[in-house]
Amino acid sequence: MKSTTFSKTRLATNLSVILGTSFIHTAMAQEADDVEVIQVTGIRSSIQESMGIKRNSAGVVDAISAEDIGKFPDTNLAESLQRITGISISRNNGEGNQVTARGFGPDYNMVTLNGRTMPGLALPAGGGTANSRAFDFSNLASESVRAVEVYKTGKASIATGGIGATVNIRTARPFDAAETGFSASIGAKALHDTTNRVGDDVTPELSGFFNFVNEDATFGVTFSGSIQARDSSAVGAFVNEWRVNEYDGTIPQSPENDSDLVINNAPAMGQLFAIPSDLRYYVADRERDRINAQLTLQFAPSDKLTATLDYTYSKQELSEARAEQSIWMDDRYFVELTFDDETVKTPIGIVQDRLELAPRDLGLAMQQLSQVNENKSIGINLEYFVNDDLKLVFDAHNSTAEGRPDAPYGTWVNFGLGANVVAGQGVDFSGEFPIMTVDYDDEARGNLNPNGVLDQDDVGTSILDMYYNSQDTEITQARLDGTYTLEDGSVNFGIESRAMESTSLQSLTRHTMGNWGIENPGELPEGILSPLNLSSIFSDYNTSGMFSQGFTGNVAKLGAFAANEYGFDFVADNPYATNRTIKEDIVAAYFEFDLNGELGGMPYNVLAGIRYERTETTSIANIAVPSGIAWEGNNDFNVRYDSDQTQDVSVRSDYDHLLPSFDFDIEFRDNMIGRISYSKTIARPTYDNLSAAATVSPPSGPTYLTGEATASATSGNPYLVPLESDNIDLSFEYYFDETSYVSVGFYDKRVKNFIGNEQVEESIFGLTDATNGPRVQEAAAELEARGITISDTSLFNMVAAIENGVDYDSMTDEQFEAAYDILPNSDDPDLIFINSKPVNNKSANIYGFEIAVQHFFGETGFGVSANYTTVDGDIEFDVNADPSVTQFALVGLSDTANLILMYEKEALQARVAYNWRDKFLDTTSQYVNEPGFTEAYSQIDFNVSYDISDDLTVFVEGINITEENSRRHGRTSAMLWRLEQLGARYSLGARYRF
């Protein structure tokens, strides 16, 4: 414990105890009144600071501080945040990346850095378009952060966007230091990831912190930085698609002679059953390099003015070499099926054969991820005390987030290979791990060296797919906040301007090479593939009986070979299939009353405010706009384009909101606090839903005959409005010691404007209908006059005859062919499409309880922290419902719990942390209308440190020490979507302070 004496003005002293705001700046100046500042270090100090934020904040707020973060063995901020009540995380490669708050997923939470809105970045692996607003916490290491505050109730002074919560990341500033002068620390870790196969078994992590404040406390500089490397591997199994249908007594892909198919425990008539399309094994070798840095300068020329300039930078480079092996079940006859006893029947035993047909290919793929994520933020903050009662704070920043390919062949490459050696195949889904079996035949295709073993001579090329994905988001924000101190509180007010622009690009460059090993086995250069025993890498599962021969390979070498062999450039250079920009310009103003007093001798606080916000949205899509839909025959149509040129389609919309908030807390007895809060919050739609792009398909027949719209389209909807939530929180907190408390809370969120899909009949692109205009009406009248039955053929022919001035009866086939195209014209009516588009048409209620307890047991050094959160909603996915019906259901709803055992005495500090999240629905459209559920997952982590001296600490950490695995399934647990075998990570390190 260190004790240092400083002088503060009354204003600075008052402000320093206001916790939980976005702009906390301690002004240190030499004045007459001395205030003793006690700097406490260790686990207890950080817990005491976090508990102080929770207790002294208006509304429901939780926090973790720098020491608290450092003592957790967490790789990034997401993993640190999972310790907070009501917060759960999603993981990628066993590492936390995005946050769910009270059941609301990443897109519905707002993330700020020192009160500033941060741009999101989430490129999907394996192709696809970046659509998410979510901030990816895996880009930030825990070492670079001073504290994290989670606001679970809305406030007028907080930027909108978080229905679940607003997460504010606070970085260190020079004047936060408890003493003037120079201070610094350096840290080093040696990380060992037990999953690693081909990378370095031990990778380094380095971090440093530097702080200087001059003697007069008028100037300070802080620098923090970290460099982290991680080599790891992952192995798993997955199914691409489950086809769910009602049983009608037949099975798809049955032999022509039904007696050749054996069905054990068959579904009942009308019962839903599922058939998988494939089964795949994969092994992925991954590299992750992360750099974080922040530089902060502060200048206080007087006790009235403090200026802060800061720059934050993060960069994460991701690389993954992946190999897959698969069998396909969609073109092979079933010989025997054994179903389970679930309400949706799933085959737990599958045997397939091609009977008299030739062998089919064993699917092999070599894939490569090459991606870099970069975040930059520069900002200035001016804090000015106009007088003893009025403070003004001006804050402005520009922040960017960019995700892009890190190789000329794109973000994701899939190099398809095949070995045409499968005479029969099967899968055993009865256990946790699916067992793939293969009846092998490498003689039927004339392979170079048939030997009954899968080797490179059996393999040939197929398809090369190169995906280019990028997302670039920029936010420029300026705000002016004011606080006017009253005798019993304060008045807070402010104005804000925020501009956001996000551009997403996606393209697919495809080249056809060989023919899946059918005609070109053995074409690859010798040694370009490395044999792999698959059963040896699934060490956590019983793999008895599985087909275990596989390969790994280098995509860059394979791509260079194929480019030379088949004559193309190994570059992702196709035109963008998605080129979309979303702009939002937001202006806001707020006003708050912060009052305190006594009611019946009980101290109370009231924070009541209102926020007005107006948003203007511009959605721009660069697309190929169709020039018309040609009628080419009776029921034949074709969408026409004038050229390959594209154009920008731009749609503007606007909306505004009035968002009230009210927080009241009262101290019934000493250290017993009750709270009630109400707020209205919003969360904006994801970028894909706001897209101005539309894709059209032609009608199925002439509108004149059908009498209704049959042309279809899919599109975004730039006119969507944000989700709106009315939130109520009730809580009771008892602080019975300086580091001990118990709290119980209830929350209820009534949300409207959830986004569902709706089929809307409307005109698109101004396209007209050549099948229902004056020409068609004239042709129909002529057919009726001649007594000819009106059909799509006769109607088309008559229009063609009239268009070309030819008598219908004498028109030859050649003349019909010459007049094959009937193009729309200005006299035709608008073509009405059945457009499937996102609309605001759903409402839901989410509610639950939060229970937390924290206590240190006297002077024993032992302590415990535990919390449990329930999340319930009124809309769930019905797994027994018709699969052709699109369901709306809330994703991410799950109970969570944490249990942390702590010890701190003298030089030794230790924590063991258990984190659990129950099963939850993670998507309603895994494949078309199929659900995906992430199964319950728990993890145990630990940290032990020892202070060799006042300046030197050594520590050891472990993450997922019981090596829990992750698994996802469909309507039932037997319908495997994905299984991934995870491992433990251990690190040994030291910190030195000077």
Phi, psi and omega in degrees: 000134179243142179237125181225141181259130177232166174247141179223151170286165178297322179298313181296322179296316179296317183290329184292341180261002175276105185259155173087008176263167183283339185233091179249111181229118180274116178272123180249119181215159181272112178227180186287323185275126179266137176236127179276125179253122180259120177260111180254135180247165177105179183300314183299321182296317181292322178294321179295321178294314179297320179294326177295321176298316181298316186288319189268355180277153171280138181080196182259111182226136172235157184207159168227143185252179189300313180295321178299314179297315184296331182277348172276144178278056189258136182284326182211181186294326180302318181292329175291320184292335182296346179283345184277141178304129177086358181253130173231164185229158167259155184236147173228123184058036178075007184239134182298141178224329181222156190247136170247132182239118179052040177088351180267126186288180188304325182290344184253016177238145179259136177242128178235152176244112185054040178084000183259136181293128182259142177287145179272161178203121180205084176283129178286138177286147175078030180093187183091170185252140177289120184238347192274148170270355192291140174279133181266105184290345180293348177282346183245125174281150181294332186295339186269008190241137177278315180197160175229129180245135180244111178267111183268344175245147183284152176223148181297332184276354183261138180302144182282164176131346183246106173278318179289306180191163169248124182255116180254122178264122179253125178262162183290144176231150186305317185283359171289341184296148182278352181208157178282173179100199185254136173215149182200163174209150173230149180222151178218141177230147167247115185259132175239119176259118186290347180276346188302136179248311189239347180274199178281132179291335178232125179237152186269153169224125181236140178217153180211152179220132181227134179218136177221134173228128181291169188299325180278000182054041177251344180217140178208155178220138177231135173228133174225147180202157177209148175231128182226140174231144178214127172250130184210172176222160176216142175230150182188186179220150177203162175242134181285321186209137167248123178265115185253127180218166171278138182284125178242019180096355179235160178238133175303149178062034176281151174299156179301326175262108185301336181292344178281354180252124177257124178243116177261132180057053186297152175297155173284157179301130180086352180281144177288140174219159185235145176230128180280152178273335184194179168214135183228141167254150177215155171225132184230128175253124192237149173230137177225123176240130185228133176237130174233141176206147174213135176238128181230130175243137176230142180222127180232085182295340176210174179284001179261336187232131172230126178248135181231128175238126182221152179224128180240137183222139173215145178216134179229122177254127184240132177221138180216126172253121191230143176232138179236152171225133187216154167243144181256138182245005186268000177223032185226142182284139172280136177256320180211135177231134175238117184264156176274192184251018180287163179295326168257107187293132179235133179288116178268351174222125183229130172233129181232154177210158173261012179053245184272359183281163181289163180300154179253164183281147165273118184287128177232141180215139172247128188230156183217128171258130177222103189216145174228134176246134183223132179236135178224140178213126175234136184209158176231142181226127178241120180246119187230126176268103181297317174203192183294345185250338188240127174238138174239141178229122174253132181222135178216146178205160170231124184228139180230151173224125183228130171241133187208165175294152178244022180204151181296339179269015168102184181285321186219131180238134174240111179257106185279133176229159177212150174233112187277073190229005187265112176269331178203160183204167179194168178218138172251107179263012187286338180256184179294328180252129181282135181256116178270131175239146182223128169272113194264135177213105181254018179258335191295334183257011179070039180300155189299315183226074180298122183219008179075011180229137177288115177222179186298335179294343179272352194257138173223167184277164177222271186239141173245119178246129177237117182259134174248117180237136171207153174218132180227115182237135180230136176234129172241124188224139174222139179213150175236120181243144178227148175227122176249117185280129175255174179296325181237042178146217182199164171245127181247140181208162180184162174229155185211145171231132183220129177240129179235137175221125181230126179242128178242132178236143177207133175218159176230120175254118184242137174232135174270128181251252180274212186226056174057032178079007180283315184251351187225042177296144177080014183282342186284148177300146183300133175083003181285339174250145178249126179298148180219130174272104186296322183297334183286338183270344177266071187287341183271357187231158174280111184252020183302128176090355183283152174284116195248002180276126180210188182217157162236160181198162181266118184295322180298318179291319178296318180295321178296319177299310184295320179300319179288320184287322187248003169076053174216167176271136179277067185217138175277100188224017177287157174301153183288127172285330175234125175219093194229137176232131175243127177243140175226127175244120189238133170237141185213154174216146180219162179213132182224144167252126177243104187238151175220157181182202179230142177231108184061034181082002180255123179296140178222161175225141177231129172235110182234132182206173177215142181235131173252135183217133177238134183234130172249127184245136173236123179248121183240128177232128176268107188222164171274113183270126181293142178274341179170168176245114184276141174267111190251000181173179186321299177231032178253129182224158180213132176281124184256145175232139182294322182199186178276003182287148178247168177215159179274130172253123186237132179230132180247146175210169178207158176203161176221161183219146171244115192241101178277157174211148181210125177232131178225129173226149182218139180263098184300311176223174180307122174070010174249114188238133173248145182227148168220134182222146171225141175203158170245127181231164180227160172218130187277155181296157176290162188295323181296324179292335180270002186298142176272357183283148175220144176242127185248149174235147186289166178290163180272349179187170180300131180298329179302325181272320184286329181073007181208165181288131175234350174287142184240161179204158171230144183201168166275190181213095181295349182266008176299149176247163182293159167293143178238135182230129169264120190243134174234132177233136172233135179209155175229132183229137178233115180259099189258003174198171185295337177231024185229139176200164170225140180220146176226129182222154175233137177230149180217125181237119177256108190249134173236168180074019169305152186262124173237176178262141180220143176268117184243132177272118183200162175277145181227134177060014181068019181292141180251163189256106181287352184259009185211024181260192180303323180298319182290320179296321176296318181294318180297319179297321179293320179296318178298318180297329181270357180072025180264132179299132180276117175226175180297327180288310182294324180293316179298314182298320180292318177299317180298321180295315181294318181301324186258004178066035182244141177293131184302317185291330184259004183290128181273167177301321180297322180290323175297317181294324179294330180258036190297326186257125170253110185268146178292154177225180187291342179280345182284149177287168176299140174278123182266125180256148168270097188264119175274111187221154177287138178221156174277097185218015183232149175228156182202159179237123178242134184208165179173182181240151172233128180233131181219145176217144180213135184198138168254136186270086176056226181261015182289338184092347182270143177213165180217143173225131182214147175209156179216135179232132173255143177227120179230152177218164184263007178229113180240162178277129178270105185289346179262006184280163179304123182292345179279351182263128176284125181256146170257127178211153180278128179262156175087359183282119179199151173284149179223157180209151174225142173224122183234123175257131187233152173215130178213113178205125182054240187270351187256131175227140183209148174219142169234122187240129176247128179235135183223139172226131182286169178301144178211153174286123181253346176198152174254005183218052176300316169216110185056254185252023183267141181276161171230131179242131170271125184286160181306141184220138176225157185209143177242128178234158177213159175215130176230129179229153180222129179274102177294324175212183178297338186252337187245127178233136173246152183208160173225141184227152174219137180238131181054054188290341176268003175054055176289148180252162179251150181209140176235147178219173181266226185299329174229165183295336179288339180277078183295127168264310182203140174231133178228129179274119182253174181216184180266156173233135180233146177219148177236130185206180180211151173234139178233128180252138178208000000 
